[in-house]
Amino acid sequence: MIDKLIERIKEFGNPTVMGLDPRYELIPDEIKTKYDTSNEGICKAYLEFNKGLIDSVSDIIPAVKPQSAFYEALGLEGMKVLKETCEYAKSKGMIVILDSKRGDIGSTSKAYSKAYLEDGEFKADFLTVNPYLGTDGVLPFIEDCEKFDKGIFILVKTSNPSSSELQDLKMENGKTIYELVGELVEKWGENLRGKYGYSDVAAVIGATQRVQLKELREKMPHTFFLIPGYGAQRRKSRRYCFSF
């Protein structure tokens, strides 16, 4: 799957990915006035908003990244909007990165992987994954990446201000936690490298941490990066970029 993403980036000459994180207060009035403020009305507004954004960028941006929390907050109707958003983006030829940051003990991770990476309801190409339960929490996702030609983006160094509370802690050998996670990601992805030399097991690295970004790029030569902290971050949609 990582080869497909790289080829789309090369085709458009654009490494940008657009986040789809709808919040009702930021939906344009011309859309909100069409619907009431019931849960169903809000969901209809979200779907129209998402489709409009996808229509506007599908010929210039290779990928979109819906954040599942904003849809889960609206219950079953919201999850239907997430499903329809993913389907619509794929119908326009876009790569779909579902941002759910899943990760748990092995059997639960397997269930999460079945929900989002197998060819089921949501049809995501990539899923974001939290690695902090260790290898047995990540392997089910990696196995499904190989089986279903999908990919994952594993949290390594995030862009939120308090990430340093845990991720920057140093171990006895002098390495930070995020360095160790980066090494694990490189290892986990060894058998899933494509023709461009990058693995379907990719990483999330915050652009707000520039020193760490440069450091990790050197230490993770076969890992594709999804970089939050690029472009407009608190507006009606969020922008991210890739690094390879």
C-alpha positions, 0 to 999 in steps of 0.5 A: 500500500505504501507504494500506491501512496508514494505513486499518488504523491509523485503523480500530483507532485504534492505530499499533503494530506487533508484532515477531515475533523468536522466540528459543528461550530466550524461548518460553514453557515451555508451548509448548517442552515440546510439542516436542523441541529438534531444529531441526524441534521449535524451528521448530514451537514458533516457529510455534505461538508466532507464531500465538498472538501473531497470534491475540491481537492481530489485532483491535487491532494493524494490522501485524506485523513478522517479523525474517527473521534468526531464521528464516534461522538455522534453515535451510530449516525456519525459512524455511518458518516465516517463510512460514507466519507471513506467510501466517497474519498476512495471513489474519487481515487484518494488514499484514506488514512483513518485516524483512530490511534488504536492499540490494545492487547493482541486479541483486541488489536486483532478486532480493531484491525478487522474493523478498519483494515480488512475489506469491511465497512470503513475501507481504510487504506491506512490506520493510525496505531498506538504502540504503547502496549508493545509488540503483541499489540501491534503485530495483528495490524502488521499481519493484516497489512500484509494479508490485505495490502494495507498500511499503518502509521504508528505514533512515534513522536507526536506534536502535542505540547505534553508529549515530552512528559513520556516520549522524551524520557531517557532510559538507562542507555541514554535513549529516549522512549521515542527513539526506542519506538522508532527503532521498533517501527523500523524492525516491525516493518522489515518484511513489508518494504515496497519497491521504493524502499519504504515499509507499509509500517509507517510512522507519525512524527510531529513537525513541531519537534524539528530536531527530533524530526531530523534525528528520526529521519536519519535513524529510520531510513525505511520508514515513511513519515506522516507529519502533523503540525504542517499548515493550518491546524485549527481551522475548518480542516487540518493539513498534514504532510508526508516525508520520504 
